Amino acid sequence: MNDTSLTPFHVAVQVRDLAEARAFYGGVLGCSEGRSADAWVDFNLFGHQFVCHVNPELGPAGRLASHYNPVDGHGVPVPHFGVVLTMDAWTELADRLRAADVQFVIEPYTRFAGEPGEQATMFLLDPTGNALEFKAFADIDGQLFAT
């Protein structure tokens, strides 16, 4: 599908604790909260519907495991999800995360420097171990799918 008009995505992930998810997604990332129930909560993740569902099987100390694939000299956690931001929003988020002493899987940096698809990127894990990537391009339209 090559439709260039973007609409919000919806993604749902499992978490071990809703209070912990609210503190991270609401407090650290700054996502506003939407609907919720005893076992799930909606967040506005940069205009996208992001839902955290409690998985009681994880228990209070449970963490999801990630696999890591090499990309540009770094181990990229798989699976992961995230949002492509404007460069200003990416920089603001990186500063916010550093100020909150978030531990990065991959520190904010420029990937593929000087090559097609050059991008600012950073990877981190939520408290349950869900891997997130936030990236930005100087020219989103020209670089997002550059080969």
N, CA, C and O atoms as a GROMACS GRO file, in nm:
protein
  588
    1MET      N    1   0.085  -0.117   0.000
    1MET     CA    2   0.000   0.000   0.000
    1MET      C    3   0.089   0.123   0.000
    1MET      O    4   0.178   0.134   0.084
    2ASN      N    5   0.067   0.214  -0.090
    2ASN     CA    6   0.150   0.333  -0.103
    2ASN      C    7   0.074   0.462  -0.080
    2ASN      O    8   0.111   0.566  -0.134
    3ASP      N    9  -0.032   0.456  -0.001
    3ASP     CA   10  -0.111   0.574   0.030
    3ASP      C   11  -0.024   0.670   0.111
    3ASP      O   12   0.033   0.632   0.213
    4THR      N   13  -0.014   0.795   0.064
    4THR     CA   14   0.072   0.891   0.134
    4THR      C   15  -0.004   0.973   0.239
    4THR      O   16   0.058   1.051   0.311
    5SER      N   17  -0.136   0.958   0.248
    5SER     CA   18  -0.208   1.028   0.353
    5SER      C   19  -0.202   0.945   0.480
    5SER      O   20  -0.242   0.828   0.482
    6LEU      N   21  -0.152   1.004   0.585
    6LEU     CA   22  -0.131   0.930   0.708
    6LEU      C   23  -0.250   0.944   0.802
    6LEU      O   24  -0.310   1.050   0.814
    7THR      N   25  -0.282   0.835   0.866
    7THR     CA   26  -0.384   0.834   0.970
    7THR      C   27  -0.320   0.775   1.095
    7THR      O   28  -0.218   0.707   1.085
    8PRO      N   29  -0.377   0.801   1.212
    8PRO     CA   30  -0.316   0.748   1.334
    8PRO      C   31  -0.314   0.595   1.334
    8PRO      O   32  -0.409   0.531   1.290
    9PHE      N   33  -0.206   0.540   1.384
    9PHE     CA   34  -0.200   0.395   1.401
    9PHE      C   35  -0.255   0.360   1.538
    9PHE      O   36  -0.269   0.446   1.624
   10HIS      N   37  -0.286   0.233   1.557
   10HIS     CA   38  -0.328   0.177   1.685
   10HIS      C   39  -0.237   0.060   1.714
   10HIS      O   40  -0.222  -0.030   1.630
   11VAL      N   41  -0.176   0.060   1.831
   11VAL     CA   42  -0.095  -0.054   1.872
   11VAL      C   43  -0.124  -0.080   2.019
   11VAL      O   44  -0.141   0.013   2.098
   12ALA      N   45  -0.130  -0.208   2.054
   12ALA     CA   46  -0.152  -0.249   2.192
   12ALA      C   47  -0.039  -0.339   2.235
   12ALA      O   48   0.002  -0.429   2.161
   13VAL      N   49   0.013  -0.315   2.356
   13VAL     CA   50   0.122  -0.395   2.411
   13VAL      C   51   0.084  -0.445   2.549
   13VAL      O   52  -0.009  -0.394   2.612
   14GLN      N   53   0.156  -0.545   2.594
   14GLN     CA   54   0.133  -0.595   2.729
   14GLN      C   55   0.229  -0.528   2.826
   14GLN      O   56   0.345  -0.502   2.794
   15VAL      N   57   0.178  -0.500   2.945
   15VAL     CA   58   0.258  -0.443   3.053
   15VAL      C   59   0.233  -0.523   3.179
   15VAL      O   60   0.132  -0.594   3.191
   16ARG      N   61   0.325  -0.512   3.275
   16ARG     CA   62   0.310  -0.587   3.399
   16ARG      C   63   0.229  -0.511   3.504
   16ARG      O   64   0.177  -0.572   3.598
   17ASP      N   65   0.218  -0.376   3.488
   17ASP     CA   66   0.153  -0.296   3.590
   17ASP      C   67   0.105  -0.164   3.528
   17ASP      O   68   0.183  -0.094   3.464
   18LEU      N   69  -0.023  -0.130   3.548
   18LEU     CA   70  -0.076  -0.007   3.488
   18LEU      C   71  -0.022   0.119   3.554
   18LEU      O   72   0.004   0.218   3.485
   19ALA      N   73  -0.003   0.119   3.684
   19ALA     CA   74   0.052   0.238   3.751
   19ALA      C   75   0.192   0.267   3.698
   19ALA      O   76   0.228   0.382   3.675
   20GLU      N   77   0.271   0.164   3.680
   20GLU     CA   78   0.406   0.177   3.626
   20GLU      C   79   0.401   0.230   3.483
   20GLU      O   80   0.480   0.317   3.445
   21ALA      N   81   0.307   0.177   3.402
   21ALA     CA   82   0.291   0.223   3.264
   21ALA      C   83   0.247   0.369   3.261
   21ALA      O   84   0.297   0.447   3.180
   22ARG      N   85   0.154   0.406   3.349
   22ARG     CA   86   0.110   0.546   3.355
   22ARG      C   87   0.226   0.639   3.392
   22ARG      O   88   0.240   0.746   3.335
   23ALA      N   89   0.308   0.597   3.488
   23ALA     CA   90   0.422   0.679   3.529
   23ALA      C   91   0.521   0.696   3.413
   23ALA      O   92   0.576   0.805   3.394
   24PHE      N   93   0.543   0.590   3.336
   24PHE     CA   94   0.639   0.598   3.226
   24PHE      C   95   0.581   0.672   3.106
   24PHE      O   96   0.637   0.772   3.061
   25TYR      N   97   0.468   0.623   3.053
   25TYR     CA   98   0.413   0.682   2.931
   25TYR      C   99   0.354   0.821   2.956
   25TYR      O  100   0.370   0.911   2.874
   26GLY      N  101   0.286   0.838   3.070
   26GLY     CA  102   0.230   0.969   3.102
   26GLY      C  103   0.333   1.063   3.160
   26GLY      O  104   0.348   1.176   3.113
   27GLY      N  105   0.406   1.016   3.262
   27GLY     CA  106   0.500   1.102   3.331
   27GLY      C  107   0.629   1.128   3.256
   27GLY      O  108   0.669   1.244   3.239
   28VAL      N  109   0.696   1.022   3.210
   28VAL     CA  110   0.826   1.037   3.144
   28VAL      C  111   0.811   1.083   2.999
   28VAL      O  112   0.873   1.181   2.958
   29LEU      N  113   0.727   1.012   2.922
   29LEU     CA  114   0.711   1.047   2.781
   29LEU      C  115   0.616   1.164   2.760
   29LEU      O  116   0.621   1.230   2.656
   30GLY      N  117   0.529   1.192   2.857
   30GLY     CA  118   0.436   1.305   2.844
   30GLY      C  119   0.313   1.276   2.761
   30GLY      O  120   0.252   1.369   2.708
   31CYS      N  121   0.275   1.150   2.749
   31CYS     CA  122   0.156   1.112   2.673
   31CYS      C  123   0.030   1.138   2.756
   31CYS      O  124   0.024   1.101   2.873
   32SER      N  125  -0.069   1.202   2.696
   32SER     CA  126  -0.196   1.221   2.766
   32SER      C  127  -0.272   1.089   2.766
   32SER      O  128  -0.256   1.006   2.677
   33GLU      N  129  -0.356   1.073   2.867
   33GLU     CA  130  -0.432   0.950   2.884
   33GLU      C  131  -0.571   0.965   2.826
   33GLU      O  132  -0.634   1.070   2.839
   34GLY      N  133  -0.619   0.858   2.762
   34GLY     CA  134  -0.756   0.853   2.711
   34GLY      C  135  -0.840   0.761   2.796
   34GLY      O  136  -0.834   0.766   2.919
   35ARG      N  137  -0.917   0.678   2.731
   35ARG     CA  138  -1.003   0.583   2.803
   35ARG      C  139  -0.918   0.481   2.878
   35ARG      O  140  -0.802   0.458   2.846
   36SER      N  141  -0.981   0.421   2.980
   36SER     CA  142  -0.913   0.316   3.054
   36SER      C  143  -1.014   0.228   3.124
   36SER      O  144  -1.132   0.263   3.135
   37ALA      N  145  -0.968   0.116   3.171
   37ALA     CA  146  -1.047   0.022   3.252
   37ALA      C  147  -0.950  -0.040   3.352
   37ALA      O  148  -0.835   0.004   3.361
   38ASP      N  149  -0.994  -0.138   3.426
   38ASP     CA  150  -0.908  -0.200   3.527
   38ASP      C  151  -0.786  -0.269   3.467
   38ASP      O  152  -0.683  -0.281   3.533
   39ALA      N  153  -0.796  -0.314   3.342
   39ALA     CA  154  -0.688  -0.393   3.285
   39ALA      C  155  -0.620  -0.329   3.164
   39ALA      O  156  -0.535  -0.392   3.101
   40TRP      N  157  -0.655  -0.204   3.130
   40TRP     CA  158  -0.592  -0.139   3.015
   40TRP      C  159  -0.605   0.013   3.025
   40TRP      O  160  -0.689   0.065   3.099
   41VAL      N  161  -0.520   0.081   2.951
   41VAL     CA  162  -0.525   0.227   2.943
   41VAL      C  163  -0.478   0.272   2.805
   41VAL      O  164  -0.380   0.220   2.752
   42ASP      N  165  -0.550   0.368   2.748
   42ASP     CA  166  -0.514   0.431   2.620
   42ASP      C  167  -0.424   0.551   2.646
   42ASP      O  168  -0.446   0.627   2.740
   43PHE      N  169  -0.323   0.568   2.561
   43PHE     CA  170  -0.240   0.688   2.564
   43PHE      C  171  -0.236   0.750   2.426
   43PHE      O  172  -0.247   0.680   2.325
   44ASN      N  173  -0.220   0.882   2.422
   44ASN     CA  174  -0.198   0.955   2.298
   44ASN      C  175  -0.048   0.963   2.278
   44ASN      O  176   0.019   1.047   2.340
   45LEU      N  177   0.006   0.878   2.193
   45LEU     CA  178   0.149   0.872   2.165
   45LEU      C  179   0.176   0.952   2.037
   45LEU      O  180   0.178   0.896   1.928
   46PHE      N  181   0.198   1.082   2.053
   46PHE     CA  182   0.223   1.170   1.940
   46PHE      C  183   0.113   1.161   1.834
   46PHE      O  184   0.141   1.157   1.714
   47GLY      N  185  -0.013   1.158   1.881
   47GLY     CA  186  -0.127   1.154   1.790
   47GLY      C  187  -0.173   1.015   1.751
   47GLY      O  188  -0.265   1.001   1.672
   48HIS      N  189  -0.111   0.912   1.805
   48HIS     CA  190  -0.145   0.774   1.775
   48HIS      C  191  -0.204   0.707   1.898
   48HIS      O  192  -0.170   0.741   2.010
   49GLN      N  193  -0.294   0.610   1.875
   49GLN     CA  194  -0.359   0.541   1.985
   49GLN      C  195  -0.272   0.424   2.030
   49GLN      O  196  -0.255   0.326   1.958
   50PHE      N  197  -0.219   0.437   2.149
   50PHE     CA  198  -0.129   0.339   2.207
   50PHE      C  199  -0.195   0.285   2.333
   50PHE      O  200  -0.232   0.362   2.422
   51VAL      N  201  -0.211   0.154   2.342
   51VAL     CA  202  -0.285   0.093   2.453
   51VAL      C  203  -0.195  -0.004   2.529
   51VAL      O  204  -0.127  -0.088   2.470
   52CYS      N  205  -0.196   0.010   2.661
   52CYS     CA  206  -0.124  -0.082   2.748
   52CYS      C  207  -0.225  -0.175   2.814
   52CYS      O  208  -0.317  -0.129   2.881
   53HIS      N  209  -0.209  -0.305   2.794
   53HIS     CA  210  -0.294  -0.407   2.855
   53HIS      C  211  -0.213  -0.483   2.959
   53HIS      O  212  -0.101  -0.526   2.932
   54VAL      N  213  -0.268  -0.498   3.079
   54VAL     CA  214  -0.200  -0.573   3.184
   54VAL      C  215  -0.200  -0.721   3.148
   54VAL      O  216  -0.303  -0.778   3.110
   55ASN      N  217  -0.083  -0.782   3.160
   55ASN     CA  218  -0.070  -0.927   3.147
   55ASN      C  219  -0.032  -0.980   3.285
   55ASN      O  220   0.085  -0.972   3.323
   56PRO      N  221  -0.129  -1.036   3.360
   56PRO     CA  222  -0.098  -1.084   3.495
   56PRO      C  223   0.005  -1.196   3.497
   56PRO      O  224   0.066  -1.222   3.601
   57GLU      N  225   0.025  -1.262   3.385
   57GLU     CA  226   0.125  -1.370   3.377
   57GLU      C  227   0.267  -1.317   3.395
   57GLU      O  228   0.357  -1.391   3.433
   58LEU      N  229   0.287  -1.188   3.367
   58LEU     CA  230   0.421  -1.131   3.379
   58LEU      C  231   0.463  -1.116   3.525
   58LEU      O  232   0.582  -1.124   3.555
   59GLY      N  233   0.367  -1.096   3.614
   59GLY     CA  234   0.400  -1.078   3.755
   59GLY      C  235   0.467  -0.944   3.779
   59GLY      O  236   0.500  -0.873   3.684
   60PRO      N  237   0.489  -0.908   3.906
   60PRO     CA  238   0.541  -0.776   3.937
   60PRO      C  239   0.684  -0.750   3.887
   60PRO      O  240   0.720  -0.634   3.864
   61ALA      N  241   0.764  -0.851   3.871
   61ALA     CA  242   0.901  -0.831   3.826
   61ALA      C  243   0.921  -0.876   3.682
   61ALA      O  244   1.033  -0.872   3.630
   62GLY      N  245   0.813  -0.920   3.615
   62GLY     CA  246   0.826  -0.972   3.479
   62GLY      C  247   0.874  -0.868   3.380
   62GLY      O  248   0.836  -0.752   3.387
   63ARG      N  249   0.959  -0.912   3.287
   63ARG     CA  250   1.007  -0.826   3.178
   63ARG      C  251   1.006  -0.906   3.050
   63ARG      O  252   1.045  -1.023   3.048
   64LEU      N  253   0.963  -0.842   2.945
   64LEU     CA  254   0.966  -0.904   2.814
   64LEU      C  255   1.110  -0.911   2.765
   64LEU      O  256   1.191  -0.822   2.796
   65ALA      N  257   1.142  -1.013   2.691
   65ALA     CA  258   1.276  -1.027   2.635
   65ALA      C  259   1.276  -0.978   2.491
   65ALA      O  260   1.178  -0.995   2.419
   66SER      N  261   1.386  -0.919   2.450
   66SER     CA  262   1.402  -0.874   2.312
   66SER      C  263   1.518  -0.949   2.249
   66SER      O  264   1.610  -0.994   2.316
   67HIS      N  265   1.510  -0.961   2.119
   67HIS     CA  266   1.620  -1.010   2.038
   67HIS      C  267   1.690  -0.886   1.983
   67HIS      O  268   1.625  -0.782   1.968
   68TYR      N  269   1.817  -0.893   1.953
   68TYR     CA  270   1.890  -0.777   1.902
   68TYR      C  271   1.952  -0.810   1.767
   68TYR      O  272   2.019  -0.912   1.752
   69ASN      N  273   1.929  -0.722   1.668
   69ASN     CA  274   1.989  -0.736   1.536
   69ASN      C  275   2.086  -0.622   1.513
   69ASN      O  276   2.060  -0.509   1.556
   70PRO      N  277   2.199  -0.648   1.446
   70PRO     CA  278   2.295  -0.540   1.420
   70PRO      C  279   2.247  -0.446   1.310
   70PRO      O  280   2.209  -0.489   1.201
   71VAL      N  281   2.249  -0.316   1.341
   71VAL     CA  282   2.217  -0.212   1.244
   71VAL      C  283   2.312  -0.096   1.271
   71VAL      O  284   2.314  -0.042   1.382
   72ASP      N  285   2.389  -0.057   1.173
   72ASP     CA  286   2.479   0.058   1.182
   72ASP      C  287   2.568   0.050   1.306
   72ASP      O  288   2.593   0.151   1.371
   73GLY      N  289   2.615  -0.070   1.338
   73GLY     CA  290   2.707  -0.087   1.450
   73GLY      C  291   2.643  -0.094   1.587
   73GLY      O  292   2.714  -0.092   1.688
   74HIS      N  293   2.511  -0.103   1.593
   74HIS     CA  294   2.440  -0.111   1.721
   74HIS      C  295   2.349  -0.233   1.723
   74HIS      O  296   2.306  -0.280   1.618
   75GLY      N  297   2.320  -0.285   1.842
   75GLY     CA  298   2.224  -0.394   1.858
   75GLY      C  299   2.085  -0.336   1.874
   75GLY      O  300   2.052  -0.279   1.979
   76VAL      N  301   2.002  -0.350   1.771
   76VAL     CA  302   1.866  -0.295   1.771
   76VAL      C  303   1.770  -0.399   1.827
   76VAL      O  304   1.763  -0.512   1.777
   77PRO      N  305   1.694  -0.362   1.932
   77PRO     CA  306   1.600  -0.458   1.991
   77PRO      C  307   1.483  -0.488   1.898
   77PRO      O  308   1.426  -0.399   1.836
   78VAL      N  309   1.450  -0.617   1.889
   78VAL     CA  310   1.340  -0.664   1.806
   78VAL      C  311   1.254  -0.756   1.891
   78VAL      O  312   1.308  -0.846   1.955
   79PRO      N  313   1.124  -0.736   1.894
   79PRO     CA  314   1.049  -0.634   1.822
   79PRO      C  315   1.061  -0.498   1.891
   79PRO      O  316   1.098  -0.488   2.008
   80HIS      N  317   1.028  -0.394   1.815
   80HIS     CA  318   1.018  -0.260   1.870
   80HIS      C  319   0.914  -0.183   1.791
   80HIS      O  320   0.874  -0.224   1.682
   81PHE      N  321   0.871  -0.072   1.846
   81PHE     CA  322   0.777   0.016   1.779
   81PHE      C  323   0.814   0.158   1.816
   81PHE      O  324   0.894   0.178   1.908
   82GLY      N  325   0.758   0.254   1.749
   82GLY     CA  326   0.785   0.393   1.782
   82GLY      C  327   0.719   0.486   1.684
   82GLY      O  328   0.627   0.449   1.612
   83VAL      N  329   0.768   0.608   1.684
   83VAL     CA  330   0.708   0.713   1.604
   83VAL      C  331   0.818   0.790   1.533
   83VAL      O  332   0.925   0.813   1.590
   84VAL      N  333   0.792   0.829   1.408
   84VAL     CA  334   0.880   0.920   1.335
   84VAL      C  335   0.834   1.061   1.370
   84VAL      O  336   0.718   1.097   1.347
   85LEU      N  337   0.925   1.139   1.424
   85LEU     CA  338   0.895   1.274   1.470
   85LEU      C  339   0.962   1.378   1.381
   85LEU      O  340   1.048   1.344   1.299
   86THR      N  341   0.923   1.503   1.398
   86THR     CA  342   1.000   1.611   1.337
   86THR      C  343   1.132   1.620   1.412
   86THR      O  344   1.142   1.570   1.525
   87MET      N  345   1.232   1.681   1.353
   87MET     CA  346   1.362   1.691   1.420
   87MET      C  347   1.351   1.770   1.550
   87MET      O  348   1.414   1.734   1.649
   88ASP      N  349   1.271   1.877   1.551
   88ASP     CA  350   1.254   1.955   1.674
   88ASP      C  351   1.188   1.872   1.784
   88ASP      O  352   1.232   1.876   1.899
   89ALA      N  353   1.083   1.796   1.750
   89ALA     CA  354   1.014   1.713   1.850
   89ALA      C  355   1.106   1.602   1.899
   89ALA      O  356   1.104   1.567   2.017
   90TRP      N  357   1.188   1.545   1.810
   90TRP     CA  358   1.283   1.440   1.849
   90TRP      C  359   1.386   1.494   1.947
   90TRP      O  360   1.414   1.431   2.049
   91THR      N  361   1.440   1.610   1.917
   91THR     CA  362   1.539   1.672   2.005
   91THR      C  363   1.479   1.705   2.141
   91THR      O  364   1.542   1.682   2.245
   92GLU      N  365   1.357   1.757   2.142
   92GLU     CA  366   1.288   1.787   2.267
   92GLU      C  367   1.265   1.659   2.349
   92GLU      O  368   1.285   1.659   2.470
   93LEU      N  369   1.224   1.551   2.282
   93LEU     CA  370   1.202   1.425   2.352
   93LEU      C  371   1.335   1.369   2.406
   93LEU      O  372   1.340   1.324   2.521
   94ALA      N  373   1.440   1.373   2.326
   94ALA     CA  374   1.571   1.324   2.372
   94ALA      C  375   1.615   1.401   2.496
   94ALA      O  376   1.665   1.342   2.592
   95ASP      N  377   1.598   1.532   2.495
   95ASP     CA  378   1.634   1.614   2.611
   95ASP      C  379   1.548   1.577   2.732
   95ASP      O  380   1.599   1.568   2.844
   96ARG      N  381   1.419   1.555   2.711
   96ARG     CA  382   1.327   1.518   2.819
   96ARG      C  383   1.369   1.383   2.881
   96ARG      O  384   1.369   1.368   3.003
   97LEU      N  385   1.403   1.287   2.796
   97LEU     CA  386   1.442   1.154   2.843
   97LEU      C  387   1.575   1.160   2.918
   97LEU      O  388   1.591   1.094   3.021
   98ARG      N  389   1.670   1.238   2.868
   98ARG     CA  390   1.797   1.253   2.939
   98ARG      C  391   1.775   1.317   3.075
   98ARG      O  392   1.836   1.275   3.174
   99ALA      N  393   1.690   1.419   3.082
   99ALA     CA  394   1.661   1.488   3.208
   99ALA      C  395   1.595   1.393   3.308
   99ALA      O  396   1.611   1.410   3.429
  100ALA      N  397   1.520   1.294   3.258
  100ALA     CA  398   1.454   1.195   3.344
  100ALA      C  399   1.546   1.078   3.376
  100ALA      O  400   1.504   0.981   3.439
  101ASP      N  401   1.672   1.086   3.333
  101ASP     CA  402   1.770   0.979   3.356
  101ASP      C  403   1.724   0.843   3.303
  101ASP      O  404   1.750   0.740   3.364
  102VAL      N  405   1.657   0.846   3.187
  102VAL     CA  406   1.616   0.722   3.122
  102VAL      C  407   1.740   0.650   3.071
  102VAL      O  408   1.830   0.712   3.014
  103GLN      N  409   1.745   0.520   3.092
  103GLN     CA  410   1.855   0.439   3.040
  103GLN      C  411   1.822   0.400   2.896
  103GLN      O  412   1.720   0.335   2.871
  104PHE      N  413   1.905   0.440   2.803
  104PHE     CA  414   1.884   0.409   2.663
  104PHE      C  415   1.945   0.274   2.628
  104PHE      O  416   2.049   0.237   2.681
  105VAL      N  417   1.880   0.202   2.538
  105VAL     CA  418   1.940   0.084   2.476
  105VAL      C  419   2.042   0.132   2.374
  105VAL      O  420   2.154   0.082   2.366
  106ILE      N  421   2.001   0.233   2.295
  106ILE     CA  422   2.090   0.302   2.202
  106ILE      C  423   2.071   0.450   2.226
  106ILE      O  424   1.961   0.504   2.206
  107GLU      N  425   2.176   0.518   2.270
  107GLU     CA  426   2.172   0.661   2.297
  107GLU      C  427   2.132   0.738   2.171
  107GLU      O  428   2.157   0.692   2.060
  108PRO      N  429   2.070   0.854   2.188
  108PRO     CA  430   2.036   0.936   2.071
  108PRO      C  431   2.161   0.966   1.986
  108PRO      O  432   2.264   1.010   2.037
  109TYR      N  433   2.148   0.940   1.857
  109TYR     CA  434   2.258   0.968   1.764
  109TYR      C  435   2.204   0.972   1.622
  109TYR      O  436   2.087   0.944   1.599
  110THR      N  437   2.292   1.009   1.526
  110THR     CA  438   2.256   1.012   1.384
  110THR      C  439   2.302   0.882   1.320
  110THR      O  440   2.421   0.849   1.319
  111ARG      N  441   2.206   0.807   1.267
  111ARG     CA  442   2.231   0.679   1.201
  111ARG      C  443   2.242   0.702   1.050
  111ARG      O  444   2.175   0.789   0.995
  112PHE      N  445   2.326   0.624   0.985
  112PHE     CA  446   2.346   0.630   0.839
  112PHE      C  447   2.390   0.770   0.795
  112PHE      O  448   2.346   0.819   0.691
  113ALA      N  449   2.476   0.833   0.875
  113ALA     CA  450   2.521   0.969   0.846
  113ALA      C  451   2.579   0.979   0.705
  113ALA      O  452   2.666   0.900   0.668
  114GLY      N  453   2.531   1.076   0.629
  114GLY     CA  454   2.579   1.100   0.494
  114GLY      C  455   2.529   1.002   0.390
  114GLY      O  456   2.570   1.008   0.274
  115GLU      N  457   2.440   0.910   0.430
  115GLU     CA  458   2.387   0.809   0.338
  115GLU      C  459   2.238   0.831   0.318
  115GLU      O  460   2.176   0.908   0.392
  116PRO      N  461   2.178   0.765   0.217
  116PRO     CA  462   2.032   0.772   0.204
  116PRO      C  463   1.965   0.720   0.331
  116PRO      O  464   2.008   0.620   0.388
  117GLY      N  465   1.864   0.789   0.375
  117GLY     CA  466   1.793   0.749   0.496
  117GLY      C  467   1.858   0.797   0.624
  117GLY      O  468   1.824   0.748   0.732
  118GLU      N  469   1.951   0.894   0.616
  118GLU     CA  470   2.012   0.949   0.737
  118GLU      C  471   1.902   0.991   0.834
  118GLU      O  472   1.805   1.056   0.795
  119GLN      N  473   1.920   0.954   0.961
  119GLN     CA  474   1.814   0.978   1.059
  119GLN      C  475   1.871   0.992   1.198
  119GLN      O  476   1.974   0.934   1.232
  120ALA      N  477   1.802   1.070   1.278
  120ALA     CA  478   1.829   1.075   1.421
  120ALA      C  479   1.746   0.962   1.483
  120ALA      O  480   1.630   0.945   1.447
  121THR      N  481   1.806   0.886   1.576
  121THR     CA  482   1.733   0.774   1.634
  121THR      C  483   1.776   0.754   1.779
  121THR      O  484   1.885   0.794   1.820
  122MET      N  485   1.688   0.691   1.855
  122MET     CA  486   1.718   0.649   1.992
  122MET      C  487   1.626   0.534   2.027
  122MET      O  488   1.512   0.526   1.980
  123PHE      N  489   1.677   0.444   2.110
  123PHE     CA  490   1.602   0.326   2.154
  123PHE      C  491   1.602   0.321   2.306
  123PHE      O  492   1.702   0.353   2.370
  124LEU      N  493   1.490   0.281   2.363
  124LEU     CA  494   1.478   0.263   2.506
  124LEU      C  495   1.375   0.155   2.534
  124LEU      O  496   1.300   0.115   2.445
  125LEU      N  497   1.372   0.108   2.657
  125LEU     CA  498   1.274   0.008   2.700
  125LEU      C  499   1.180   0.070   2.802
  125LEU      O  500   1.223   0.150   2.885
  126ASP      N  501   1.051   0.034   2.795
  126ASP     CA  502   0.960   0.074   2.902
  126ASP      C  503   0.986  -0.018   3.021
  126ASP      O  504   1.064  -0.113   3.008
  127PRO      N  505   0.923   0.006   3.136
  127PRO     CA  506   0.952  -0.076   3.254
  127PRO      C  507   0.923  -0.226   3.237
  127PRO      O  508   0.981  -0.308   3.308
  128THR      N  509   0.835  -0.262   3.144
  128THR     CA  510   0.805  -0.402   3.118
  128THR      C  511   0.903  -0.464   3.019
  128THR      O  512   0.912  -0.587   3.010
  129GLY      N  513   0.976  -0.382   2.947
  129GLY     CA  514   1.072  -0.432   2.848
  129GLY      C  515   1.026  -0.415   2.705
  129GLY      O  516   1.094  -0.463   2.614
  130ASN      N  517   0.914  -0.347   2.681
  130ASN     CA  518   0.874  -0.314   2.544
  130ASN      C  519   0.976  -0.216   2.487
  130ASN      O  520   1.003  -0.113   2.548
  131ALA      N  521   1.031  -0.249   2.371
  131ALA     CA  522   1.134  -0.165   2.309
  131ALA      C  523   1.068  -0.058   2.223
  131ALA      O  524   0.977  -0.086   2.145
  132LEU      N  525   1.116   0.067   2.239
  132LEU     CA  526   1.063   0.181   2.165
  132LEU      C  527   1.176   0.247   2.087
  132LEU      O  528   1.288   0.259   2.137
  133GLU      N  529   1.146   0.290   1.966
  133GLU     CA  530   1.239   0.370   1.887
  133GLU      C  531   1.170   0.499   1.849
  133GLU      O  532   1.055   0.498   1.804
  134PHE      N  533   1.240   0.608   1.866
  134PHE     CA  534   1.192   0.737   1.816
  134PHE      C  535   1.298   0.786   1.720
  134PHE      O  536   1.417   0.785   1.750
  135LYS      N  537   1.252   0.829   1.602
  135LYS     CA  538   1.346   0.873   1.500
  135LYS      C  539   1.294   0.998   1.433
  135LYS      O  540   1.177   1.034   1.445
  136ALA      N  541   1.385   1.066   1.362
  136ALA     CA  542   1.350   1.187   1.288
  136ALA      C  543   1.443   1.200   1.168
  136ALA      O  544   1.555   1.151   1.169
  137PHE      N  545   1.392   1.266   1.067
  137PHE     CA  546   1.467   1.290   0.944
  137PHE      C  547   1.467   1.440   0.916
  137PHE      O  548   1.369   1.509   0.944
  138ALA      N  549   1.576   1.490   0.860
  138ALA     CA  550   1.579   1.630   0.818
  138ALA      C  551   1.476   1.653   0.707
  138ALA      O  552   1.415   1.760   0.699
  139ASP      N  553   1.456   1.552   0.623
  139ASP     CA  554   1.359   1.556   0.512
  139ASP      C  555   1.279   1.427   0.515
  139ASP      O  556   1.315   1.330   0.448
  140ILE      N  557   1.170   1.426   0.594
  140ILE     CA  558   1.092   1.303   0.611
  140ILE      C  559   1.046   1.248   0.477
  140ILE      O  560   1.064   1.129   0.450
  141ASP      N  561   0.988   1.330   0.394
  141ASP     CA  562   0.934   1.282   0.265
  141ASP      C  563   1.041   1.223   0.176
  141ASP      O  564   1.016   1.123   0.108
  142GLY      N  565   1.160   1.281   0.176
  142GLY     CA  566   1.266   1.233   0.088
  142GLY      C  567   1.350   1.122   0.147
  142GLY      O  568   1.415   1.049   0.072
  143GLN      N  569   1.350   1.106   0.280
  143GLN     CA  570   1.442   1.012   0.342
  143GLN      C  571   1.376   0.890   0.408
  143GLN      O  572   1.442   0.789   0.429
  144LEU      N  573   1.248   0.899   0.441
  144LEU     CA  574   1.185   0.792   0.517
  144LEU      C  575   1.199   0.656   0.449
  144LEU      O  576   1.231   0.557   0.515
  145PHE      N  577   1.176   0.650   0.319
  145PHE     CA  578   1.186   0.524   0.246
  145PHE      C  579   1.299   0.525   0.144
  145PHE      O  580   1.295   0.451   0.046
  146ALA      N  581   1.402   0.609   0.168
  146ALA     CA  582   1.515   0.616   0.076
  146ALA      C  583   1.589   0.483   0.073
  146ALA      O  584   1.601   0.414   0.175
  147THR      N  585   1.638   0.447  -0.046
  147THR     CA  586   1.714   0.323  -0.060
  147THR      C  587   1.858   0.353  -0.094
  147THR      O  588   1.938   0.260  -0.110
   0.00000   0.00000   0.00000
